């Protein structure tokens, strides 16, 4: 069944603060097999001009995925989660995420579409520090495959 | 905080070094823990086949992360990726063996933008099939 076009533009309350730790960044880098010292060694990161170790460019998903989950859990969003696959993902970075950041994620429904019996839901999650400095925007398109 | 590759050194058509990554079940477990994505289609054959998949598949975000690493390693600076987007086309099926699946990342400079930025278009394949489409990054070069 089609998603309600009136959902476009709906925003959700900001998430709780996600405090970015050095260990979380190191584990994410290790999971991608990256040994770049800017992810692992605060001195190397400072030598490269960063205040602390920086996260790989897709690290934001660790907090934006659960923020997008808030949208899927909205009872007005009629999406069969058991049939959902990740269709597209986009990141726009204002600056790298770094250890010590205290981040807040705010989801907004950007688009709903119905294509060939599939429901497409596009959610943008804006990530900022708790002081309001924009850090990145993560846009996810989820596809609920039609039951046919 | 600047990339090792300089904008002046690249042109439209400049190719990134091809990178081949191996993805095993152990890598999926590690990525699940690091990302917080514990969807069982990435670790349970029973669940994966029950939803019509051929078997356990890699997290699309792991494939995206590996392709992003290929770009970061080329540029010499993970902070250089200003924008990065992909469409998840086909899943990467990861067998329960010691060999795993291979993910091959190729890239080329597709456009020169302002302020030393370039657009890199990526071709990401596994088993000869394209697994990501419309995969592109805007990279700030030195």
Interface residues (C-beta under 8 A of the other chain):
Chain A: X24 X27 X28 X30 X31 X32 X33 X34 X36 X38 X39 X48 X49 X50 X54 X55 X56 X57 X58 X61 X62 X65 X66 X82 X83 X85 X86 X87 X88 X89 X90 X91 X92 X93 X95 X96 X139
Chain B: X1 X2 X21 X27 X30 X31 X33 X34 X35 X36 X37 X51 X60 X61 X62 X64 X65 X66 X68 X69 X72 X73 X77 X78 X79 X81 X82 X83 X84 X85 X86 X87 X88 X134
